[in-house]
Every structure is written in structure tokens, then in C-alpha cells.
Amino acid sequence: MTREILLVVHTGRRSNVLVAQEVAARFAAGGVHLRVLEDEAPDLDPSCFTQVVPADDKAAEGAELVFVLGGDGTLLRAAELARAAGVPVLGVNLGRVGFLAEADSDALYEAIRHVLDRDYEVEERMTLDVTAFAGTEVLGSTWALNEAGVEKSTRERILDVVVEVDGRPVSAFGCDGVLVATPTGSTAYAFSAGGPVVWPDVQALLVVPSNAHALFARPLVVSPASVVALEVDPESYPAVLTADGRRTIDLPPGARVEVVEGSTPLRLVRLRQGPFTDRLVEKFELPVQGWRGPSAR
């Protein structure tokens, strides 16, 4: 059976396009066919692919995996396609931090070899299912890998929000916004907003206020079985719901957003089984000088 991979590339950089051509050549030599997205195909050499597909829920159907060249933004874009098809994602970081990527650019050819040899594992990451309401009306539903955030839509205004967990109010305050994040998202926007880093094998939901004007506005870590709700004060101003910084829903005053553990996880390719601690130290360039390790016993 012919092996097929969906290639997703941040084609806005010429250097990425050149890397894509080299990747395509190596996969072709290994007997693997590549399909690409129709909005990226014009920027790529036709020799890079055998099929062009629309960027919709069927783009990755039947593919072995989605191979991503770019940063975390490109991987999040690819995740929309991969999750819909139940196909794993392998990211190669050609951006800056690239925390979601499994390999950096200097390990590109090693990553390709692992794929050609089918020498990789797949792990599942928690996602979020998010629904916005105005009274009994459903304004929209979406999902997130990293975080769902309710944020003010006007820079000059303060957003008044009530945080609820499992049907009970926890706190109300004025803020720039409130994030509900997964462990995967704990190193993204939630981290910048002052949230804790949560190891990805810990199943939990994070609630992280952003610039809250209140005494009790610390991050919360709650059960993955919990329902987290964020209510916009009816006397406040319009807000916006953002999922992974990619999908948005406008929220009128009085809107309610409910967040639960996602029914469909995202599958990520893993090439190495090192501890998350090492990945954290490497990506954030954390100082570990003076570490001696456990004494011999």
C-alpha cells in the first residue's frame, strides 16, 4: 500500500520552501507520497507533491501523519486538520521556540528517517471543547489544544467576569481576560499570563486570569472532569472568545462560555522518550548550573 503524508508548511519564508523541497525529495526516495494544501501549493515546486487538497476536515484523511514545517502557529493550523481525521502530527520547528514541535531544524533529516523507518510512537494530548451561550442561544462551539480565552474586545475597557467551577461561583473580578488551558497549553499563553507549568501527563484544566484587579485571582488547577464556566457581566462590555489564537466567537454582555475536556484528543508523534523536564529546560534555556543529581545509594 502506498504511504501518504500531508505536508503543512509555513510558506511565508523562502527558506522554509527550500527546506520543503528537500523534505519532499527524501520522502519520494523512500517511496512516500506527499499531499499539500491548495493554498500552499502555488508557493511550492510541483515536484514536492503528488496531490493537492483543500484545507478542510478531510485534508488528512487516509494519511499516515501530518508533517509540519514551521513554528507553533503552523503546527496549530495543522492540528485542526489532523484532529478531524484522527491522524498524528509531527512538527519540525523552523520558527523560534517551537515548544509543540518534536524536532528542531538541525534534526530534520533524523526525523524523516524515523518516519521512513516507521520508528516513532504516538501520544494523545488533552484538548478542550468550548461552547458560548447568550441565554439559551448557542453562539458557537469550538475546540482548543492550548487554551480558550475570554478577553476584552476593547483595549480601553475592563472586562468584568465571574469564574464558575462545577456549577458554583469561585470569584468575580475585572481583568483583561481569563484563560482555560490544557497541560499542553500551560507553556504557551497561560504561562505568559502567570500560570504554572503542568507536565503533559497530568490530566487537569488550568484557569488563569490575565491582569485581574482582585485579591483572589490566582491560577487554579481543577479536575479534567470539571466544567469551567466564564460569565461576562451583563453590565460590562462585549468580549471575544479565542481558541488557540485562531478561532474566535464574539461575545455580547451577559454571555457565558463553558469549557470541558475535549471529546477528541490530538495525537502527536514522538521520536524520543526523554523526560518532559529536559524539554522544558532546553526550550526555555533554564539555568541548571550546579545540579549534581541524586547521590549514589
BADREN-198625 format. One record per residue: residue number from 0; residue in three letters; y, x, z of N, C-alpha, C in turn. Coordinates in steps of 0.2 Angstrom, whole numbers, plus 5000, padded with zeros to 4 digits. Each point is the difference from the previous one (the first is absolute). Layout:
BEGIN
NUM	ALA	Y	X	Z	Y	X	Z	Y	X	Z $
...
//
This chain:
BEGIN
0	MET	4994	5004	5000	5006	4996	5000	5006	5004	5000 $
1	THR	5005	4998	4996	5006	5004	5000	5004	5000	5006 $
2	ARG	5003	5005	5002	5004	5000	5006	5007	4999	4998 $
3	GLU	5004	4996	5004	5007	4999	4998	5004	5000	5007 $
4	ILE	5006	5003	4999	5005	5001	5005	5006	4997	4998 $
5	LEU	5004	4997	5005	5007	4998	4998	5004	5005	5003 $
6	LEU	5004	5003	4995	5005	5005	5002	5007	4997	5001 $
7	VAL	5003	5001	5006	5007	4998	5001	5004	5006	5001 $
8	VAL	5006	5000	4997	5004	5006	5000	5007	4999	5001 $
9	HIS	5004	5004	5004	5007	4999	5000	5003	5004	4994 $
10	THR	5001	4996	4995	5002	5003	4993	5007	5002	5000 $
11	GLY	5004	4998	5005	5007	5002	5000	5002	5007	5000 $
12	ARG	4995	5004	5002	5000	5008	5000	4996	5003	4994 $
13	ARG	5003	5004	4996	4997	5003	4994	4994	5004	5003 $
14	SER	5001	5003	5005	4995	5005	5003	4993	4996	5002 $
15	ASN	5001	4993	5002	4995	4996	5002	4996	4998	4993 $
16	VAL	5004	4999	4995	4996	4998	4993	4996	5006	4998 $
17	LEU	5003	5006	5001	4996	5006	4998	4993	5001	5004 $
18	VAL	5001	4998	5006	4994	5001	5005	4995	4994	4998 $
19	ALA	5002	4994	4998	4996	4995	4998	4996	5002	4994 $
20	GLN	5003	5003	4995	4997	5003	4994	4994	5004	5002 $
21	GLU	5001	5005	5004	4995	5004	5003	4994	4997	5003 $
22	VAL	5002	4995	5004	4995	4996	5004	4996	4996	4995 $
23	ALA	5003	4997	4995	4996	4996	4995	4995	5005	4996 $
24	ALA	5003	5006	4998	4995	5004	4997	4994	5002	5004 $
25	ARG	5001	5001	5006	4994	5002	5004	4996	4994	5001 $
26	PHE	5002	4994	5001	4996	4995	5001	4996	4998	4993 $
27	ALA	5004	5001	4995	4996	4999	4993	4995	5005	4999 $
28	ALA	5001	5006	5002	4994	5005	5000	4994	4998	5004 $
29	GLY	5002	4997	5006	4994	4998	5004	4997	4993	4998 $
30	GLY	5002	4997	4994	4998	4994	4998	5002	4993	5003 $
31	VAL	5006	5001	5003	5003	4994	5004	5006	4998	4996 $
32	HIS	5000	4993	4998	5006	4997	4997	5005	4998	5004 $
33	LEU	5007	5001	4998	5005	4998	5004	5004	4994	4997 $
34	ARG	5002	4995	5004	5004	4995	4998	5007	5001	5003 $
35	VAL	5005	4998	4997	5007	5000	5003	5003	4994	5000 $
36	LEU	5006	4999	5003	5004	4994	5001	5005	5000	4994 $
37	GLU	5001	4994	4997	5003	4999	4994	5008	5002	5000 $
38	ASP	5002	5000	5007	5007	5002	5000	5001	5008	5001 $
39	GLU	4994	5003	5001	5000	5008	5001	4998	5003	4993 $
40	ALA	4996	4996	4996	4997	5003	4994	5005	5003	4995 $
41	PRO	5006	4997	4999	5005	5003	4995	5002	5007	5002 $
42	ASP	5000	5002	5007	5002	5006	5002	4994	5005	5000 $
43	LEU	4994	4998	4999	4994	5005	5000	4998	5001	4993 $
44	ASP	4997	5006	4999	4997	5002	4993	4994	4995	4999 $
45	PRO	4999	4997	4994	4994	4995	4999	4994	5004	5001 $
46	SER	4999	5006	5000	4994	5003	5001	4998	5000	5008 $
47	CYS	5004	4998	5004	4999	4999	5007	4996	4994	5002 $
48	PHE	4999	4995	4996	4997	4994	5002	4996	4997	4994 $
49	THR	4995	4996	5002	4996	4996	4995	5002	4993	5000 $
50	GLN	5004	4998	5005	5001	4992	5001	5007	4999	5003 $
51	VAL	5004	4995	4998	5006	4999	5003	4999	4993	5003 $
52	VAL	5002	4999	5007	4999	4993	5003	5007	4998	5003 $
53	PRO	5001	4993	5001	5006	4998	5003	4999	5002	5008 $
54	ALA	5006	5000	5003	5000	5002	5007	4999	4994	5004 $
55	ASP	4994	4997	5000	4999	4993	5004	4994	5001	5004 $
56	ASP	4998	4995	5003	4994	5000	5005	4993	5002	4996 $
57	LYS	5000	5000	4994	4994	5002	4996	5000	5007	4997 $
58	ALA	5006	5004	5002	5000	5006	4997	4995	5005	5002 $
59	ALA	4997	5000	5006	4995	5004	5002	4993	4997	5000 $
60	GLU	4999	4994	4998	4994	4997	5000	4995	5004	4996 $
61	GLY	4994	5002	5003	4995	5004	4996	5001	5007	5001 $
62	ALA	5006	5002	5002	5001	5008	5001	4996	5003	5006 $
63	GLU	4999	5006	4999	4996	5003	5006	5005	5001	5006 $
64	LEU	5006	5002	4998	5006	5001	5005	5006	5000	4996 $
65	VAL	5006	5000	5004	5007	5001	4998	5002	5007	5002 $
66	PHE	5002	5004	4995	5002	5007	5001	5007	5000	4999 $
67	VAL	5004	5002	5005	5007	5000	5001	5003	5006	5000 $
68	LEU	5005	5001	4995	5004	5006	5000	5007	4999	5002 $
69	GLY	5003	5002	5006	5006	4998	5002	5001	5001	5007 $
70	GLY	5005	4996	5003	5001	5000	5007	4997	4994	5003 $
71	ASP	5002	4999	5007	4998	4994	5003	5002	4993	4997 $
72	GLY	5006	5000	4997	5002	4994	4996	4996	4999	4994 $
73	THR	4997	5005	4997	4996	4999	4994	4993	4997	5003 $
74	LEU	4998	5003	5005	4994	4998	5003	5000	4992	5002 $
75	LEU	5005	4998	5003	5001	4994	5002	5000	4995	4994 $
76	ARG	5003	5002	4995	5000	4996	4994	4993	4999	4997 $
77	ALA	4996	5006	5000	4993	5000	4998	4996	4996	5005 $
78	ALA	5002	5000	5006	4996	4996	5005	5000	4992	4999 $
79	GLU	5005	4998	4997	5000	4993	4998	4995	4998	4995 $
80	LEU	4999	5005	4995	4995	4998	4995	4993	5002	5003 $
81	ALA	4999	5005	5004	4993	5002	5002	4998	4994	5005 $
82	ARG	5004	4998	5005	4998	4995	5005	4997	4994	4996 $
83	ALA	5004	4998	4995	4998	4993	4997	4993	5001	4997 $
84	ALA	4998	5006	4998	4994	5001	4996	4994	5003	5005 $
85	GLY	5002	5001	5006	4995	5003	5005	4998	5007	4998 $
86	VAL	5005	5004	4997	4998	5007	4997	5004	5005	5005 $
87	PRO	4997	5005	5001	5003	5005	5004	5005	5004	4997 $
88	VAL	5005	5003	5004	5006	5004	4997	4999	5007	5002 $
89	LEU	5002	5004	4996	5000	5008	5001	5007	5002	4998 $
90	GLY	5004	5002	5005	5007	5002	4999	5000	5008	5000 $
91	VAL	5003	5003	4995	5002	5007	4999	5008	5000	5001 $
92	ASN	5002	5003	5005	5007	5000	5001	5004	5005	4996 $
93	LEU	5005	4997	4996	5004	5004	4996	5007	4999	5002 $
94	GLY	5001	4997	5006	5007	4998	5003	5001	5005	5006 $
95	ARG	5003	4997	5005	5002	5005	5006	4994	4999	5005 $
96	VAL	5001	4996	5005	4995	4999	5005	4994	4998	4998 $
97	GLY	4999	4994	4997	4994	4998	4997	4995	4999	5005 $
98	PHE	5001	4996	5006	4995	5000	5005	4994	4996	4998 $
99	LEU	5001	4995	4996	4994	4996	4998	4996	5004	4995 $
100	ALA	5002	5005	4997	4996	5003	4995	4995	5004	5003 $
101	GLU	4994	5001	4996	4994	5003	5003	5001	5008	4998 $
102	ALA	5003	5002	4995	5001	5007	4998	5007	5001	4998 $
103	ASP	5002	5006	5001	5006	5003	4997	4999	5003	4993 $
104	SER	5006	5001	4997	5000	5002	4993	4995	5007	4999 $
105	ASP	5000	5004	5005	4997	5006	4999	4992	4999	5001 $
106	ALA	4998	4994	5002	4993	4999	5000	4998	4994	4995 $
107	LEU	5004	5000	4995	4999	4995	4995	4993	5001	4996 $
108	TYR	4999	5006	4998	4994	5001	4996	4994	4999	5005 $
109	GLU	5000	5002	5006	4995	4999	5005	4998	4992	5000 $
110	ALA	5006	4996	5001	4999	4993	5000	4996	4997	4994 $
111	ILE	5002	5003	4994	4997	4997	4994	4992	5002	5000 $
112	ARG	4999	5006	5002	4993	5002	5001	4996	4996	5004 $
113	HIS	5003	4998	5006	4996	4996	5005	4999	4993	4997 $
114	VAL	5005	4997	4996	4999	4994	4996	4994	5001	4995 $
115	LEU	5001	5005	4996	4995	5001	4995	4992	5000	5003 $
116	ASP	5000	5004	5005	4994	5001	5004	4998	4994	5004 $
117	ARG	5004	4995	5000	4999	4994	5005	4999	5002	5007 $
118	ASP	5004	5005	5002	4999	5004	5006	5006	4997	5005 $
119	TYR	5000	4994	5002	5006	4997	5004	4997	4994	5004 $
120	GLU	5004	4999	5005	4998	4994	5004	5006	4995	5000 $
121	VAL	4999	4994	5002	5005	4995	5000	5001	4997	5007 $
122	GLU	5006	4999	5002	5001	4997	5006	5005	4994	4999 $
123	GLU	4999	4995	5005	5005	4994	5000	5005	5001	5004 $
124	ARG	5006	4998	4998	5006	5000	5004	5003	4993	5001 $
125	MET	5001	4998	5006	5003	4994	5002	5006	4998	4996 $
126	THR	5001	4994	4998	5006	4997	4997	5003	4994	5004 $
127	LEU	5005	4998	4998	5003	4994	5003	5001	4994	4995 $
128	ASP	4998	4994	5002	5002	4994	4997	5006	4997	5003 $
129	VAL	5005	4998	4996	5007	4998	5002	5002	4994	4997 $
130	THR	5002	4995	5004	5002	4993	4997	5007	4999	5003 $
131	ALA	5004	4997	4996	5007	4998	5002	5001	4993	5000 $
132	PHE	5003	4997	5005	5001	4993	5000	5007	4998	5001 $
133	ALA	5002	4994	4998	5006	4997	5002	4998	4993	5002 $
134	GLY	5000	4999	5007	4997	4994	5002	4993	5000	4998 $
135	THR	4998	4994	4997	4993	5000	4998	4999	5002	4993 $
136	GLU	5005	5002	4996	5000	5002	4993	4998	5008	5000 $
137	VAL	4995	5001	4996	4998	5007	4999	5005	5003	4995 $
138	LEU	5004	5005	5002	5004	5004	4995	4997	5005	4996 $
139	GLY	4994	5002	5002	4996	5005	4996	4995	5004	5005 $
140	SER	4995	5003	4997	4995	5004	5003	5000	5007	4996 $
141	THR	4998	5005	5004	4999	5006	4997	4996	5005	5005 $
142	TRP	4999	5006	4998	4996	5004	5004	5003	5007	5001 $
143	ALA	4998	5004	5004	5003	5007	5001	4994	5005	5002 $
144	LEU	5001	5006	4998	4996	5005	5002	5003	5004	5006 $
145	ASN	5007	5001	4999	5003	5004	5006	5004	4995	5005 $
146	GLU	5004	4996	4997	5004	4996	5005	5003	4994	4996 $
147	ALA	5001	4995	5004	5004	4994	4998	5006	5000	5005 $
148	GLY	5006	4999	4997	5006	5001	5004	5005	4994	4999 $
149	VAL	5002	4997	5005	5006	4995	5000	5006	5004	5001 $
150	GLU	5005	5000	4995	5006	5004	5001	5006	4996	4998 $
151	LYS	5006	5002	5003	5006	4996	4998	5001	5001	4992 $
152	SER	5003	4995	4997	5002	5001	4993	5007	5002	4999 $
153	THR	5004	5000	5005	5007	5002	5000	5001	5006	5004 $
154	ARG	5003	5005	4998	5001	5006	5004	5004	4999	5006 $
155	GLU	5005	4996	4999	5005	4999	5006	4998	4996	5005 $
156	ARG	4994	4996	4999	4998	4995	5005	4994	5003	5005 $
157	ILE	5000	4997	5005	4994	5001	5005	4995	4994	4999 $
158	LEU	4994	5002	4999	4994	4995	5000	4998	4998	5007 $
159	ASP	5000	4994	5001	4997	4998	5007	4993	4997	4999 $
160	VAL	4995	5003	5003	4993	4999	4999	4997	4998	5007 $
161	VAL	4995	4996	5000	4995	4999	5005	4993	5003	4998 $
162	VAL	4997	5004	5004	4994	5003	4999	4995	4996	5004 $
163	GLU	4994	4997	4996	4995	4996	5004	4993	5004	4998 $
164	VAL	4996	5000	5005	4993	5002	5000	4995	4995	5002 $
165	ASP	4996	4998	4996	4995	4995	5002	5003	4994	5003 $
166	GLY	5005	4997	4996	5003	4994	5002	5004	5000	5006 $
167	ARG	5002	5006	5003	5004	5000	5005	5006	5005	4999 $
168	PRO	5006	4998	5002	5006	5004	4999	5000	5007	5004 $
169	VAL	5002	5005	4997	5000	5007	5004	5007	5002	5001 $
170	SER	5004	5000	4995	5007	5002	5002	5004	4997	4994 $
171	ALA	5007	5000	5001	5005	4998	4995	5005	5005	5000 $
172	PHE	5003	5002	4994	5005	5005	5000	5004	5000	4994 $
173	GLY	5006	5003	4999	5003	5002	4994	4998	5006	4998 $
174	CYS	4999	5001	4993	4997	5007	4998	5002	5000	4992 $
175	ASP	4998	5006	4997	5000	5001	4993	4994	4997	4997 $
176	GLY	4994	4999	5004	4994	4997	4997	4994	5002	5005 $
177	VAL	4994	4997	4998	4994	5001	5004	4995	5001	4995 $
178	LEU	4996	5005	5002	4994	5002	4995	4994	4998	5004 $
179	VAL	4995	4998	4996	4993	4999	5002	4996	5005	4996 $
180	ALA	4997	5005	5003	4996	5005	4996	4993	5001	5001 $
181	THR	4997	5003	4996	4993	5002	5001	4999	5007	5002 $
182	PRO	4994	5002	5003	5000	5007	5001	5002	5005	4995 $
183	THR	4998	4998	4993	5001	5004	4995	5008	5000	4999 $
184	GLY	5003	4995	5001	5008	5000	5000	5003	5003	5006 $
185	SER	4997	5002	5005	5003	5002	5006	5004	5007	4998 $
186	THR	4998	5003	4995	5003	5007	4998	5005	4999	4995 $
187	ALA	5002	4994	4998	5004	4998	4995	5007	4998	5003 $
188	TYR	5002	4994	4997	5006	4997	5003	5000	4999	5007 $
189	ALA	4995	4997	5003	4999	4999	5007	5002	5006	5004 $
190	PHE	4997	5006	4998	5001	5006	5003	5008	5002	5000 $
191	SER	5003	4999	4995	5007	5001	4999	5004	4996	5005 $
192	ALA	4998	4994	5001	5003	4995	5004	4999	5001	5008 $
193	GLY	4996	5005	5001	4998	5002	5007	4994	4998	5003 $
194	GLY	4995	4998	4995	4994	4998	5002	4995	5005	5001 $
195	PRO	4994	4999	5004	4995	5005	5001	4996	5002	4994 $
196	VAL	4997	5006	5000	4995	5001	4995	4993	4998	5003 $
197	VAL	4997	4996	4996	4993	4997	5002	4995	5002	4995 $
198	TRP	4995	5003	5003	4994	5003	4996	4997	4994	4995 $
199	PRO	4999	5002	4994	4997	4994	4996	4994	4997	5002 $
200	ASP	4996	5003	5004	4994	4997	5002	5001	4995	5006 $
201	VAL	5006	5000	5002	5002	4995	5006	5002	4993	4996 $
202	GLN	4997	4995	5002	5001	4994	4997	5006	4996	5005 $
203	ALA	5006	5000	4997	5005	4997	5004	5006	4998	4995 $
204	LEU	5004	4995	5003	5006	4999	4996	5006	5003	5004 $
205	LEU	5005	5003	4997	5006	5002	5003	5006	4996	4999 $
206	VAL	5004	4998	5005	5006	4997	4999	5006	5004	5002 $
207	VAL	5004	5002	4996	5005	5005	5001	5007	4997	4998 $
208	PRO	5004	4999	5005	5007	4998	4999	5004	5006	4997 $
209	SER	5005	4998	4996	5004	5005	4997	5008	4999	5002 $
210	ASN	5002	5005	5004	5007	5000	5003	5001	4994	5003 $
211	ALA	4996	4998	5005	5001	4994	5004	5005	5001	5006 $
212	HIS	5004	4994	5001	5005	5000	5005	4997	4996	5006 $
213	ALA	4995	5004	5004	4997	4996	5005	4996	5006	5005 $
214	LEU	5000	4998	5006	4996	5004	5005	4993	5001	4998 $
215	PHE	4997	4994	4999	4993	5000	4998	4999	4999	4993 $
216	ALA	5000	5006	4996	4999	5000	4993	4996	5006	4998 $
217	ARG	4995	5001	5004	4996	5006	4998	4994	4998	4996 $
218	PRO	4997	5005	4996	4994	4998	4996	4995	4997	5004 $
219	LEU	4996	4996	4997	4994	4997	5003	4994	5001	4995 $
220	VAL	4994	5001	5004	4994	5001	4996	4995	4994	5003 $
221	VAL	4998	4996	4995	4997	4994	5002	4993	5000	4996 $
222	SER	4996	4995	5002	4993	4999	4997	5001	4999	4993 $
223	PRO	4995	5002	4996	5000	4998	4993	4998	4993	4999 $
224	ALA	4997	4997	5005	4999	4992	5000	5006	4996	5002 $
225	SER	5005	5003	5001	5006	4997	5002	5004	4997	4994 $
226	VAL	5004	4995	5002	5005	4997	4995	5007	5002	5002 $
227	VAL	5003	5004	4996	5007	5002	5002	5005	4996	4995 $
228	ALA	5005	4997	5004	5004	4996	4996	5007	5002	5002 $
229	LEU	5005	5000	4995	5007	5002	5000	5004	4994	4998 $
230	GLU	5004	4998	5004	5004	4994	4999	5007	5002	4999 $
231	VAL	5004	4998	4995	5007	5001	4999	5004	4994	5003 $
232	ASP	5004	5002	5004	5004	4995	5004	5004	4995	4995 $
233	PRO	4999	4994	5001	5003	4995	4996	5008	5001	4999 $
234	GLU	5003	5003	5005	5007	5001	5000	5002	5006	4998 $
235	SER	4995	5004	4998	5001	5007	4997	5002	5000	4993 $
236	TYR	4998	5005	4996	5002	5001	4993	4993	5001	4996 $
237	PRO	5001	4999	4993	4994	5001	4996	4997	5007	5001 $
238	ALA	4993	5000	4999	4997	5007	5001	4995	5001	4994 $
239	VAL	4997	5005	5000	4995	5001	4994	4994	5003	5003 $
240	LEU	4994	4998	4998	4993	5002	5001	4999	5005	4995 $
241	THR	4998	5006	5002	4998	5006	4995	4993	5002	5002 $
242	ALA	4995	5001	4995	4994	5002	5001	4999	5007	4997 $
243	ASP	4999	5005	5003	4999	5007	4998	5006	5002	4995 $
244	GLY	5006	4997	5001	5006	5002	4997	4999	4998	4992 $
245	ARG	4995	4996	4999	4999	4998	4993	5001	4993	4998 $
246	ARG	4998	4995	5005	4999	4993	4999	5005	4997	5005 $
247	THR	5004	4995	4997	5005	4997	5005	5000	4993	4999 $
248	ILE	5002	4997	5006	5001	4992	5000	5006	4999	5004 $
249	ASP	5005	4996	4997	5006	4999	5004	4999	4995	5005 $
250	LEU	5003	5001	5006	4999	4996	5006	5007	4996	5002 $
251	PRO	5000	4994	5000	5006	4996	5003	5000	5000	5007 $
252	PRO	5006	4999	5003	5000	4999	5008	4995	4995	5002 $
253	GLY	4996	5002	5006	4995	4996	5002	4993	5001	4997 $
254	ALA	5000	5005	4996	4993	5001	4997	4995	5003	5005 $
255	ARG	4994	5000	4998	4995	5003	5005	4995	5004	4995 $
256	VAL	4998	5006	5003	4995	5004	4996	4994	5001	5004 $
257	GLU	4994	4999	4998	4994	5001	5004	4996	5005	4996 $
258	VAL	4998	5005	5005	4996	5006	4997	4994	5000	5004 $
259	VAL	4994	5001	4996	4994	5001	5003	4996	5006	4996 $
260	GLU	4994	5002	5003	4996	5005	4996	4998	4997	4994 $
261	GLY	5001	5005	4994	4998	4997	4994	4993	4999	4999 $
262	SER	4999	4995	4996	4993	4998	4998	4996	5005	4995 $
263	THR	5005	5004	4997	4997	5004	4995	5003	5007	5001 $
264	PRO	4996	5005	5003	5002	5007	5001	5001	5004	4993 $
265	LEU	5004	5005	5001	5000	5005	4994	4995	5005	5001 $
266	ARG	4997	5002	4994	4995	5005	5001	5003	5007	4997 $
267	LEU	5000	5005	5004	5002	5007	4998	4995	5005	5000 $
268	VAL	5000	5004	4994	4996	5005	4999	5001	5006	5005 $
269	ARG	4995	5003	5003	5000	5006	5004	4996	5005	4998 $
270	LEU	5003	5006	4999	4997	5006	4997	4998	5005	5006 $
271	ARG	5003	4999	5005	4998	5004	5006	5000	4996	5006 $
272	GLN	4996	5002	5005	4999	4997	5006	5004	5003	5006 $
273	GLY	5005	5004	4999	5003	5003	5006	5004	4995	5004 $
274	PRO	5001	5001	5006	5004	4996	5005	5007	4998	4998 $
275	PHE	5002	4994	5001	5006	4997	4999	5006	5005	5003 $
276	THR	4998	5003	5006	5005	5004	5003	5002	5006	4996 $
277	ASP	4995	5003	4996	5002	5005	4996	5005	4998	4994 $
278	ARG	4998	4994	4997	5005	4997	4995	5007	4999	5003 $
279	LEU	5000	4997	5006	5007	4999	5003	5004	5006	5001 $
280	VAL	4997	5005	5002	5003	5007	5001	5002	5003	4994 $
281	GLU	4996	4999	4995	5001	5003	4993	5006	4997	4997 $
282	LYS	5000	4993	5000	5005	4996	4996	5007	5000	5003 $
283	PHE	5000	5000	5007	5006	5000	5003	5002	5007	5002 $
284	GLU	4996	5005	4999	5002	5007	5001	5001	5001	5008 $
285	LEU	4996	4997	5004	5001	5000	5007	4999	5007	5003 $
286	PRO	5003	5002	5005	4999	5007	5003	4994	5000	5005 $
287	VAL	4996	5004	4999	4994	5000	5004	4999	5008	5002 $
288	GLN	5005	5004	5000	4999	5007	5002	4999	5000	5008 $
289	GLY	4995	5004	5002	4998	5001	5007	4994	4996	5001 $
290	TRP	4998	4996	4996	4993	4996	5001	4994	5005	5001 $
291	ARG	4996	4999	5005	4995	5004	5001	4993	4997	4999 $
292	GLY	5000	4993	5000	4994	4996	5000	4996	5000	5006 $
293	PRO	4995	4996	5000	4996	4999	5007	4997	5007	5001 $
294	SER	4999	5001	5007	4997	5006	5002	4992	5000	4999 $
295	ALA	4997	5006	4999	4993	5000	4999	4996	4997	5006 $
296	ARG	4995	4996	4999	4997	4997	5006	4992	5002	5000 $
//
